[in-house]
Amino acid sequence: MTPEKQDSATPLLPVDQNQDERLRGGSISGAIFNISTGMVGAGIMSIPATFKVLGVIPSFFVILLVGYFVEVTVDFLLKYTHSGESDSYGGLMAESFGKFGSVALQICVMITNLGALIIYLIIIGDVLSGNNSDGSVHLGTLQEWFGIHWWTSRAFSVLIVVLFVMLPLLCVKRIDSLRHASAISILLAVLFVVICSMMAIHAMWEGKTQKLRLVPDFSHGISFSELFTTIPVFATAFGCHVNVHPVRAELGRPSDMTSAVRISLILCVAIYFSVGFFGYLLFGDSIMADMLVNFDQASDSLIGKMLNDIVRLSYAIHLMLVFPVMNYSLRVNVDELFFPKRPLLATETLRFFSLTCILLAFIYGGAVAFPNIWYFFQFMGTTTVMCIMFIFPSSIVLRDTHNISTTREKILAVLVIVFAIGTSSVAIYSNIATYIANK
């Protein structure tokens, strides 16, 4: 990314200033949907698994804490965007830390978004073609309906989705054009939460729900350090920083971005706690890292089976609609890393589609090769996600190149960095210790 002004170097926008002014005019509702869609992605599927480790009460407070730190760090970015010469995250890093800062951000964004998009396809593959990791076999909807065949396998079903659903959506060159797809994806996420809640309440009424842990249970093999492995999952779930500037650039009033982010955070906190609580209530300690695979369980009624399929398919469609929003920032950062002096404009069709197809092919290969999402969450959440969400924005405030940071902001920045580095270090230690113990 470069620190030039938006009207001369913003990727995927025309260089004509008058045309640029006409294209600006995205609504605040569209911004809310696009920011929320970026957050309510694959991370929601692993939230119930964190409730199993932390317990209900600590999970609620951790969700609030991470959400608060996200609001703080987004405010950091927006404040320096208003006061500086840059209209992009990479530009802010370049202003504060030079070329090294912008390249560091681009590499982190590339790794994070690639990992997130691979996770999306893994979950879609779980829904359509099942999952047999962790020593248990769970059938997908296609396998339940038609049996196990080559055309119901993960590789083939995901390939069809990639070619006929993902690729057309990825051809959209303006992120605000995805606002309708984003709105539908949020509605599907809400539908998912509502159905899960209804199923959990019905099961509780019949006495079939699992016993909940309100606090961590250290008597069942959970160590204190293992509690910190849940923080990266929550952090990954709340990640929206890379979409802040592209969405802001298309708002009719960029100052509305702060309100859009706050509304999105409130919406996502409610969704995360609801799905975490009711998912854990429904499946208890049998909950998988990808909760959707638990919905293949046999039901006593036709309605129950239909609900199981609706839950899985609705969220799979949700991820298909989230995919283009996450891919947008990935494509921009990859292009700017390899072509720093030649920003990708709307007129460069060949380069746009070539880059889109190469990235999509790589993501597909990763989803087929690695069928378990927990590993991706742990790796990204303890490394690149922490940098993008917490460490980099706080470092910009501490660097204070424009001399606008207040004492309160600097104290908050230090607390955020300590939180990010501390929790990541303990989580990495816990994961290594667990791996060695199980080897």
Disulfide bonds with the S-S distance in Angstrom:
none
